Amino acid sequence: MKSRWMKFLIYGFFLAILGVLFLTFVFYSTGGPREESVSVNSDSPPNLKLGNFYPIEGTDYYLAEVFNDRPSSYLDYSSARWYSFGNGGQTRNLVFLDGESLESRKMYGTNESFILSVIPFPQKSTNQGESSNQEIVAVKWFAYYVVHQDVNEDGLLNEKDPSVLAISDYNGLRYKEVIKDILNLYELTMAEDGRLLVVYRLLDSRYASLIDTQTQEVILTQPLPELGTEVE
């Protein structure tokens, strides 16, 4: 009797395993679960916040970020090496405030773009501390690294999408997108007063360009040497 029940249990065990294997095969052969992107398919906008207003050095203006789940800290962007905030906290807009007239304006009409980086120019010297007697370097321009569209259709706006390099005056006026469809931004620095040197990659090749911040025009562009297909 025990032998019969033992055989029944063994057969039942093997049948259960075969059933699980069969269901697994059917599940994966039909494509498995489809992962939906909340940022693409959600009908409600993300929960955004207006951050603190920080003084723009050497001017009467203040700047604040409209952001998603991240403390406002634009003054920490002291390097021309770009940093993406990732999926957990992107800057979606900027607000400029005139400290005298109290007039204010936002950079974009909607909050649908992701601002990956904001760089003030001229930049403060790295050896200029808070207690330094050096003369204050007034901000004259801002450079922005921005993503507007989910080109690769992965449901996210990030550095994997082609971006634009834009510049404006210190108060947010004269905003202009100077170079578009950037895949990589290797360097951005002020080579001399009023001229930005930018090294970047487009779909076809890599380039170095000089931008005149007064005229907001690219005044010189030269291609970088071909590095081979194995170099991203």
Secondary structure in CASP SS format (residue, H / E / C, confidence):
PFRMAT SS
TARGET T0000
AUTHOR 0000-0000-0000
METHOD secondary structure of the structure
MODEL  1
M C 1.00
K H 1.00
S H 1.00
R H 1.00
W H 1.00
M H 1.00
K H 1.00
F H 1.00
L H 1.00
I H 1.00
Y H 1.00
G H 1.00
F H 1.00
F H 1.00
L H 1.00
A H 1.00
I H 1.00
L H 1.00
G H 1.00
V H 1.00
L H 1.00
F H 1.00
L H 1.00
T H 1.00
F H 1.00
V H 1.00
F H 1.00
Y H 1.00
S H 1.00
T C 1.00
G C 1.00
G C 1.00
P C 1.00
R C 1.00
E C 1.00
E C 1.00
S C 1.00
V H 1.00
S H 1.00
V H 1.00
N H 1.00
S C 1.00
D C 1.00
S C 1.00
P C 1.00
P C 1.00
N C 1.00
L C 1.00
K E 1.00
L E 1.00
G C 1.00
N C 1.00
F C 1.00
Y E 1.00
P E 1.00
I C 1.00
E C 1.00
G C 1.00
T C 1.00
D C 1.00
Y E 1.00
Y E 1.00
L E 1.00
A E 1.00
E E 1.00
V E 1.00
F E 1.00
N C 1.00
D C 1.00
R C 1.00
P C 1.00
S C 1.00
S C 1.00
Y H 1.00
L H 1.00
D H 1.00
Y C 1.00
S C 1.00
S C 1.00
A C 1.00
R C 1.00
W C 1.00
Y C 1.00
S C 1.00
F C 1.00
G C 1.00
N C 1.00
G C 1.00
G C 1.00
Q C 1.00
T E 1.00
R E 1.00
N E 1.00
L E 1.00
V E 1.00
F E 1.00
L E 1.00
D E 1.00
G C 1.00
E C 1.00
S C 1.00
L C 1.00
E C 1.00
S E 1.00
R E 1.00
K E 1.00
M C 1.00
Y C 1.00
G C 1.00
T C 1.00
N C 1.00
E C 1.00
S C 1.00
F E 1.00
I E 1.00
L E 1.00
S E 1.00
V E 1.00
I E 1.00
P E 1.00
F E 1.00
P C 1.00
Q C 1.00
K C 1.00
S C 1.00
T C 1.00
N C 1.00
Q C 1.00
G C 1.00
E C 1.00
S C 1.00
S C 1.00
N C 1.00
Q C 1.00
E C 1.00
I C 1.00
V C 1.00
A C 1.00
V C 1.00
K C 1.00
W E 1.00
F E 1.00
A E 1.00
Y E 1.00
Y E 1.00
V E 1.00
V E 1.00
H C 1.00
Q C 1.00
D C 1.00
V C 1.00
N C 1.00
E C 1.00
D C 1.00
G C 1.00
L C 1.00
L C 1.00
N C 1.00
E C 1.00
K C 1.00
D C 1.00
P C 1.00
S E 1.00
V E 1.00
L E 1.00
A E 1.00
I E 1.00
S E 1.00
D E 1.00
Y C 1.00
N C 1.00
G C 1.00
L C 1.00
R C 1.00
Y C 1.00
K E 1.00
E E 1.00
V E 1.00
I E 1.00
K E 1.00
D E 1.00
I E 1.00
L C 1.00
N E 1.00
L E 1.00
Y E 1.00
E E 1.00
L E 1.00
T E 1.00
M E 1.00
A E 1.00
E E 1.00
D C 1.00
G C 1.00
R E 1.00
L E 1.00
L E 1.00
V E 1.00
V E 1.00
Y E 1.00
R E 1.00
L C 1.00
L C 1.00
D C 1.00
S C 1.00
R E 1.00
Y E 1.00
A E 1.00
S E 1.00
L E 1.00
I E 1.00
D E 1.00
T C 1.00
Q C 1.00
T C 1.00
Q C 1.00
E E 1.00
V E 1.00
I E 1.00
L E 1.00
T E 1.00
Q E 1.00
P E 1.00
L C 1.00
P C 1.00
E C 1.00
L C 1.00
G C 1.00
T C 1.00
E C 1.00
V C 1.00
E C 1.00
END
